[in-house]
Amino acid sequence: MAIKKIKFSDDEVRIFDDAIIYKRGDYWQFRVWLTKEGKYARFSLRTTNISTAEDKAKQHYHQLMADQLSGKTYHSKTTKQGVELYLAQRWHDYEAKLIVKERHATIKTHLEHWLDFVKRDTKLKELERTDCENYYKERSKTKRNLSVSQTTVANEQSTINAMMAWLFKRHETNIDGFDFKKLPRVDKGDEGQRRNTFDDEEIVKIKTKLEKYIEEAKRNIEGDTNLSKVVVGYYLLISIVTGLRRGEQIKLRWKDVKWLEKNVKVEHGEEEITRSLVSVTVRAETSKVRRTRTFVVDDLEYFENLFSFAYERYSKANNKDRDRKKNFGNTLVFSLDGETLLTPRAIGYHFVKMLELADIPVTETRELVPYSFRHYFITSMINKGATPTQVAEMCGTSTSQIEKTYYHTTEAKMITNALPGFYYKDGMLIPK
């Protein structure tokens, strides 16, 4: 439809018969009436130069007209609506057990950061491949000076482009992904691995403090505060001896835990200690890699004590319902009520509290998190002589991942490799 307007101001320029560019503030905007859609197409030309604005406007005009002839529409959903569509689809993936619920939450978090960057009312069909080239730079500007790791940003970029590819296939966008700037390769080396884990002396201090933490809370268990101390305390202790991922561990049920040997007396130097062997099954639906695995660990009585504690509470709560008492095996191992999952916030709170009690040094360059217990467990197994395949089978990962990430980083293993007739323990070389 031709423009009826005859007179134009200095900040308005006619493009062909039915389009116009005009200034809003310092920047030139484009507007053209789309007859088939019965609406105007409006967008910024992102330039303050009139000659550049005219050239860009003509390019956009020809593209719009070509799209109209081919049946494509200009008006589109906003980025917020696009994210909602994608999250709804990924929720179907969760219901089909293709992803776990925590993965869906992670995807949502990634896309929330992207919406903050591109703005929620931006139209999907206005997005260009270069719009996110400074994403890493902007994501690094966080509140309260909190750092965002390069790995985190790389994961977010992968999620964003996966969504864009999905939207593109459904004709909601004109691009199938963004051209993010290539991030520099990070090689943290041995020190980077060490700073994310604990050493043996620190683990001894942590176990001692956690055991005391739990026993003190048990003396006055009424109220959620002390109950949380007990359950999360055992969660952290069992993290140390199993190396489980958080998503796997918080979804363990008592039916997944079986005792192979109970209260076996073992000579430990001049002392005699009690040990129990426990079989732990990680079900496929709770595993990150979607495969069921079963492995055996030295319990150190942590599972045993938590079982006694949880079963006693469960029996008291259901003492008049025998059928319900039989369902104890289906209750969660790490839960205040047997049904509700522990939250990352609760785990993180008691983890930080434990670091303070055990006087573990925490610096800006030392990235200690609950997942560090998994790092410790794997490193400890390697130092004890386990092969990469053995570690991978227990921890639910690949042999190549163990070799690449852990196997070459431990001092004990490097010394053993150099002197195969000896093994390294407590700073001493001992003949095999």
Phi, psi and omega per residue, in radians:
M1 nan 2.171 -3.110
A2 -1.177 2.598 3.130
I3 -1.263 2.241 -3.136
K4 -1.391 -0.380 -3.094
K5 -1.115 2.382 -3.113
I6 -1.824 -0.801 -3.103
K7 -1.667 2.388 -3.137
F8 -2.162 2.527 3.093
S9 -1.381 3.092 3.139
D10 -1.163 -0.388 -3.126
D11 -1.706 0.326 3.117
E12 -2.306 2.390 3.133
V13 -2.383 2.273 3.139
R14 -1.394 2.382 3.090
I15 -2.076 1.995 -3.050
F16 0.982 -2.553 -3.049
D17 -1.636 -0.424 -2.949
D18 -2.266 0.266 3.125
A19 -2.231 2.807 -3.127
I20 -2.606 2.538 2.967
I21 -1.996 2.544 -3.069
Y22 -2.612 2.782 -3.096
K23 -1.643 2.402 2.961
R24 -2.222 1.848 -2.991
G25 1.238 -2.230 3.137
D26 -1.650 -0.192 -2.989
Y27 -1.838 2.559 3.124
W28 -1.485 2.424 3.127
Q29 -2.037 2.792 -3.122
F30 -2.119 2.462 3.094
R31 -2.538 2.344 3.064
V32 -2.583 2.491 3.134
W33 -1.461 2.254 3.112
L34 -1.822 1.855 -3.021
T35 -1.066 -0.784 -3.101
K36 -1.091 -0.605 -3.104
E37 -1.641 -0.247 3.128
G38 1.158 0.520 -3.110
K39 -2.528 2.825 3.018
Y40 -1.457 2.529 2.923
A41 -1.696 2.090 -3.119
R42 -2.234 2.372 3.019
F43 -2.890 2.826 -3.126
S44 -1.397 2.468 3.062
L45 -1.564 -0.111 3.023
R46 1.012 0.727 3.082
T47 -2.623 2.657 3.083
T48 -1.804 -0.090 -3.097
N49 -1.630 2.205 -3.049
I50 -1.176 -0.656 -3.137
S51 -1.146 -0.756 3.095
T52 -1.118 -0.689 -3.142
A53 -1.092 -0.733 3.127
E54 -1.115 -0.773 3.134
D55 -1.081 -0.790 -3.123
K56 -1.169 -0.651 -3.136
A57 -1.106 -0.733 3.134
K58 -1.134 -0.680 3.102
Q59 -1.111 -0.789 3.131
H60 -1.109 -0.698 -3.118
Y61 -1.047 -0.873 -3.130
H62 -1.083 -0.668 3.119
Q63 -1.147 -0.751 3.139
L64 -1.099 -0.758 -3.131
M65 -1.141 -0.701 3.103
A66 -1.107 -0.725 3.119
D67 -1.112 -0.722 3.136
Q68 -1.077 -0.732 3.140
L69 -1.151 -0.562 -3.122
S70 -1.522 0.001 3.082
G71 1.660 0.004 3.127
K72 -1.367 2.604 3.109
T73 -1.840 2.666 3.115
Y74 -1.561 -0.818 -3.054
H75 -1.149 2.332 -3.012
S76 -2.434 3.059 3.064
K77 -1.279 2.819 3.070
T78 -1.441 2.924 3.097
T79 -1.060 -0.640 3.112
K80 -1.076 -0.772 3.138
Q81 -1.172 -0.626 3.099
G82 -1.106 -0.731 3.111
V83 -1.125 -0.717 3.134
E84 -1.084 -0.707 3.101
L85 -1.083 -0.797 -3.094
Y86 -1.156 -0.734 3.135
L87 -1.126 -0.619 3.100
A88 -1.115 -0.698 3.105
Q89 -1.158 -0.727 3.132
R90 -1.195 -0.458 3.051
W91 -1.170 -0.626 3.044
H92 -1.089 -0.634 3.087
D93 -1.097 -0.663 3.098
Y94 -1.149 -0.777 -3.139
E95 -1.111 -0.524 3.102
A96 -1.491 0.053 3.124
K97 1.123 0.539 3.063
L98 -1.515 -0.466 3.031
I99 -2.381 2.820 3.095
V100 -1.575 2.853 -3.082
K101 -1.076 -0.646 -3.141
E102 -1.114 -0.605 3.099
R103 -1.131 -0.697 3.098
H104 -1.082 -0.714 3.122
A105 -1.128 -0.658 3.120
T106 -1.147 -0.761 3.105
I107 -1.034 -0.751 3.134
K108 -1.077 -0.747 3.125
T109 -1.100 -0.781 3.108
H110 -0.984 -0.793 -3.063
L111 -1.319 -0.431 3.030
E112 -1.128 -0.719 3.087
H113 -1.112 -0.670 3.119
W114 -1.144 -0.721 3.106
L115 -1.078 -0.659 3.077
D116 -1.076 -0.557 -3.096
F117 -1.386 -0.856 -3.051
V118 -1.570 -0.197 -3.084
K119 1.396 2.476 -2.954
R120 -1.370 -0.330 -3.123
D121 -1.753 0.133 3.084
T122 -1.203 2.419 3.136
K123 -1.365 2.401 -3.109
L124 -1.037 -0.654 -3.072
K125 -1.399 -0.043 3.041
E126 -1.621 -0.186 -3.096
L127 -1.217 2.437 3.096
E128 -2.055 2.784 -3.049
R129 -1.053 -0.473 -3.075
T130 -1.592 0.030 -3.033
D131 -1.169 -0.333 -3.089
C132 -2.022 0.385 -3.094
E133 -1.184 -0.358 3.105
N134 -1.850 0.392 -3.092
Y135 -1.056 -0.787 -3.113
Y136 -1.075 -0.750 -3.130
K137 -1.065 -0.801 -3.115
E138 -1.227 -0.647 3.136
R139 -1.164 -0.421 3.134
S140 -1.294 -0.299 3.128
K141 -1.523 1.420 -3.064
T142 -1.744 2.833 3.106
K143 -1.247 2.659 3.091
R144 0.993 0.431 3.071
N145 1.027 0.463 3.095
L146 -1.356 2.361 -3.104
S147 -1.463 2.582 3.062
V148 -2.016 2.129 -3.068
S149 -1.219 2.688 3.111
Q150 -1.094 -0.613 3.113
T151 -1.091 -0.716 3.118
T152 -1.063 -0.801 -3.135
V153 -1.133 -0.723 3.125
A154 -1.057 -0.712 3.114
N155 -1.148 -0.691 3.110
E156 -1.107 -0.760 -3.135
Q157 -1.082 -0.663 3.100
S158 -1.115 -0.753 3.114
T159 -1.111 -0.753 -3.124
I160 -1.058 -0.825 -3.119
N161 -1.229 -0.500 3.049
A162 -1.125 -0.718 3.093
M163 -1.151 -0.765 -3.121
M164 -1.076 -0.704 3.110
A165 -1.089 -0.695 3.134
W166 -1.157 -0.765 3.137
L167 -1.169 -0.637 -3.133
F168 -1.104 -0.726 3.126
K169 -1.098 -0.418 -3.132
R170 -1.778 0.270 3.043
H171 1.072 0.491 3.098
E172 -1.604 -0.270 3.121
T173 -2.340 2.870 3.084
N174 -1.748 -0.040 3.106
I175 -2.268 2.678 -3.130
D176 -1.786 0.123 3.111
G177 2.950 2.970 3.133
F178 -1.805 2.640 3.052
D179 -1.602 1.405 3.095
F180 -1.175 2.565 3.054
K181 -1.153 2.415 -3.136
K182 -1.164 2.211 -3.122
L183 -1.434 2.511 3.133
P184 -1.136 2.527 3.121
R185 -1.206 2.308 -3.133
V186 -1.835 2.114 3.081
D187 -2.052 1.657 -3.099
K188 -1.267 -0.359 3.119
G189 1.182 -2.894 -3.085
D190 -1.085 -0.715 -3.077
E191 -1.123 -0.647 3.118
G192 -1.081 -0.633 3.115
Q193 -1.253 -0.722 -3.085
R194 -1.134 -0.647 -3.032
R195 -1.238 -0.244 3.129
N196 -1.640 0.085 -3.073
T197 -2.376 -3.023 -3.132
F198 -2.034 2.807 2.991
D199 -1.714 3.036 -3.046
D200 -1.069 -0.715 -3.127
E201 -1.104 -0.699 3.131
E202 -1.156 -0.666 3.130
I203 -1.125 -0.691 3.092
V204 -1.056 -0.783 3.124
K205 -1.111 -0.709 -3.122
I206 -1.150 -0.794 3.124
K207 -1.048 -0.780 -3.126
T208 -1.050 -0.830 -3.107
K209 -1.193 -0.665 3.130
L210 -1.162 -0.719 3.110
E211 -1.068 -0.717 3.101
K212 -1.191 -0.715 3.123
Y213 -0.983 -0.763 -3.123
I214 -1.218 -0.818 -3.100
E215 -1.096 -0.676 3.112
E216 -1.152 -0.673 3.129
A217 -1.193 -0.601 -3.128
K218 -1.133 -0.444 -3.107
R219 -1.161 -0.434 3.102
N220 -2.446 1.305 -2.961
I221 -1.412 -0.179 3.141
E222 -1.161 2.266 -3.119
G223 1.816 2.547 -3.043
D224 -1.199 -0.434 -3.068
T225 -1.106 -0.925 -3.140
N226 -1.247 -0.561 3.080
L227 -1.099 -0.725 3.098
S228 -1.109 -0.680 3.101
K229 -1.034 -0.750 -3.109
V230 -1.165 -0.911 -3.048
V231 -1.145 -0.819 -3.136
V232 -1.220 -0.583 3.080
G233 -1.030 -0.817 3.089
Y234 -1.169 -0.618 3.090
Y235 -0.998 -0.803 -3.116
L236 -1.184 -0.727 3.107
L237 -1.081 -0.756 -3.119
I238 -1.257 -0.473 3.018
S239 -1.037 -0.684 -3.097
I240 -1.136 -0.684 -3.024
V241 -1.651 -0.104 -3.135
T242 -2.054 -0.466 -3.102
G243 1.176 0.401 -3.120
L244 -1.252 2.601 2.969
R245 -1.251 2.718 -3.096
R246 -1.033 -0.814 -3.106
G247 -1.066 -0.566 3.108
E248 -1.319 -0.716 -3.025
Q249 -1.283 -0.736 -3.081
I250 -1.216 -0.284 -3.136
K251 -1.756 0.096 3.066
L252 -1.094 2.401 3.022
R253 -2.010 2.784 -3.056
W254 -1.097 -0.413 3.081
K255 -1.222 -0.276 3.117
D256 -1.506 -0.090 -3.070
V257 -2.026 2.178 -3.140
K258 -2.353 2.439 3.119
W259 -1.572 2.173 3.081
L260 -1.581 -0.749 3.063
E261 -2.339 2.403 -3.071
K262 -2.218 2.270 3.058
N263 0.951 0.859 3.094
V264 -1.459 2.310 3.121
K265 -1.444 2.232 -3.102
V266 -2.261 2.357 3.081
E267 -1.331 2.245 3.132
H268 -2.257 1.601 -3.034
G269 1.185 -2.178 3.127
E270 -1.584 -0.061 -3.105
E271 -1.838 2.849 3.035
E272 -2.061 2.121 -3.092
I273 -2.035 2.796 -3.133
T274 -1.773 2.295 -3.125
R275 -2.292 2.678 3.058
S276 -2.354 2.431 3.084
L277 -1.745 2.227 -3.074
V278 -2.109 2.323 3.054
S279 -1.646 2.222 -3.126
V280 -2.061 2.241 3.102
T281 -1.928 2.156 3.045
V282 -1.736 1.992 -3.089
R283 -1.272 2.636 -3.081
A284 -0.982 -0.684 -3.071
E285 -1.229 -0.278 3.107
T286 -1.863 -0.116 -3.102
S287 -1.479 2.488 3.102
K288 -1.085 -0.631 -3.096
V289 -1.645 0.106 3.053
R290 1.070 0.560 3.088
R291 -2.273 2.383 3.091
T292 -1.290 2.416 3.051
R293 -2.493 2.612 3.099
T294 -2.253 2.347 3.121
F295 -2.515 2.880 -3.077
V296 -2.015 2.414 3.128
V297 -2.279 2.754 3.013
D298 -1.409 1.962 -2.936
D299 -1.219 -0.616 -3.016
L300 1.020 0.373 3.083
E301 1.249 0.180 3.128
Y302 -1.233 -0.853 3.074
F303 -1.086 -0.731 -3.115
E304 -1.035 -0.845 -3.101
N305 -1.198 -0.678 3.117
L306 -1.178 -0.666 3.107
F307 -1.054 -0.838 -3.137
S308 -1.055 -0.752 -3.130
F309 -1.121 -0.848 -3.076
A310 -1.210 -0.688 -3.098
Y311 -1.188 -0.660 3.111
E312 -1.090 -0.790 3.138
R313 -1.148 -0.723 -3.122
Y314 -1.141 -0.707 -3.127
S315 -1.146 -0.703 3.126
K316 -1.129 -0.673 -3.108
A317 -1.274 -0.374 -3.070
N318 -2.215 0.544 -3.037
N319 -1.163 -0.308 -3.136
K320 -1.765 0.029 -3.093
D321 -2.203 1.627 -3.075
R322 -1.118 -0.680 -3.140
D323 -1.098 -0.674 3.140
R324 -1.215 -0.593 3.127
K325 -1.108 -0.527 3.138
K326 -1.222 -0.292 -3.086
N327 -1.554 0.197 -3.108
F328 -0.998 -0.634 -3.115
G329 -1.046 -0.408 -3.141
N330 -1.541 -0.065 3.140
T331 -1.401 2.730 3.134
L332 -1.246 2.463 3.116
V333 -1.191 -0.758 -3.076
F334 -1.946 1.551 -3.095
S335 -2.785 2.596 3.115
L336 -1.340 -0.463 -3.111
D337 -2.203 0.091 -3.139
G338 1.499 -0.167 -3.070
E339 -2.173 -0.488 -3.063
T340 -1.698 2.265 -3.140
L341 -1.188 2.545 2.985
L342 -1.099 2.492 3.125
T343 -1.602 2.635 3.055
P344 -0.996 -0.574 -3.138
R345 -1.124 -0.770 3.131
A346 -1.127 -0.756 3.131
I347 -1.099 -0.789 -3.129
G348 -1.110 -0.661 -3.130
Y349 -1.088 -0.877 -3.105
H350 -1.260 -0.487 3.067
F351 -1.108 -0.824 3.117
V352 -1.109 -0.718 3.116
K353 -1.060 -0.725 3.138
M354 -1.125 -0.711 3.110
L355 -1.052 -0.695 3.121
E356 -1.150 -0.789 -3.110
L357 -1.144 -0.651 -3.123
A358 -1.482 -0.028 3.115
D359 0.994 0.819 3.107
I360 -1.534 2.158 -3.112
P361 -1.156 2.235 3.101
V362 -2.136 2.118 -3.132
T363 -2.123 3.041 -3.132
E364 -1.129 -0.449 -3.096
T365 -1.695 0.029 -3.132
R366 -1.935 1.876 -3.017
E367 -1.611 1.348 -3.127
L368 -1.599 2.184 3.114
V369 -2.454 2.914 3.107
P370 -0.929 -0.554 3.120
Y371 -1.111 -0.299 3.127
S372 -1.090 -0.417 3.085
F373 -1.165 -0.568 3.065
R374 -1.169 -0.747 3.078
H375 -1.008 -0.761 -3.119
Y376 -1.123 -0.780 -3.105
F377 -1.020 -0.806 -3.120
I378 -1.153 -0.796 3.130
T379 -1.071 -0.717 3.141
S380 -1.103 -0.728 3.121
M381 -1.085 -0.745 -3.137
I382 -1.103 -0.755 3.139
N383 -1.128 -0.431 3.123
K384 -1.499 -0.016 3.053
G385 1.802 0.112 3.120
A386 -1.201 2.519 3.120
T387 -1.392 2.798 3.092
P388 -0.982 -0.634 3.136
T389 -1.145 -0.749 3.115
Q390 -1.073 -0.783 -3.137
V391 -1.121 -0.764 -3.118
A392 -1.067 -0.727 -3.136
E393 -1.111 -0.733 -3.132
M394 -1.213 -0.656 -2.978
C395 -1.698 -0.025 3.073
G396 1.203 0.754 3.101
T397 -2.428 -3.045 -3.098
S398 -1.637 2.692 3.089
T399 -1.065 -0.712 -3.133
S400 -1.108 -0.622 3.111
Q401 -1.151 -0.717 3.109
I402 -1.123 -0.786 -3.130
E403 -1.115 -0.747 -3.084
K404 -1.232 -0.687 -2.993
T405 -1.639 -0.615 -2.972
Y406 -2.100 -0.757 -2.812
Y407 -1.061 -0.491 -3.080
H408 -1.731 0.078 -2.985
T409 -1.794 -0.173 -3.050
T410 -1.620 2.371 -3.117
E411 -1.074 -0.722 -3.117
A412 -1.080 -0.734 -3.129
K413 -1.191 -0.670 3.129
M414 -1.124 -0.689 3.131
I415 -1.198 -0.703 3.112
T416 -1.098 -0.669 3.105
N417 -1.130 -0.629 -3.124
A418 -1.325 -0.576 -3.113
L419 -2.215 1.387 -3.043
P420 -1.103 -0.280 3.124
G421 -1.466 -0.008 -3.098
F422 -2.304 2.838 2.922
Y423 -2.241 2.699 -2.975
Y424 -1.836 2.154 -3.142
K425 -2.569 2.285 3.095
D426 0.888 0.718 3.082
G427 1.348 0.214 -3.097
M428 -2.205 2.535 3.019
L429 -1.565 2.140 -3.080
I430 -2.103 2.226 3.122
P431 -1.061 2.488 3.114
K432 -1.344 nan nan
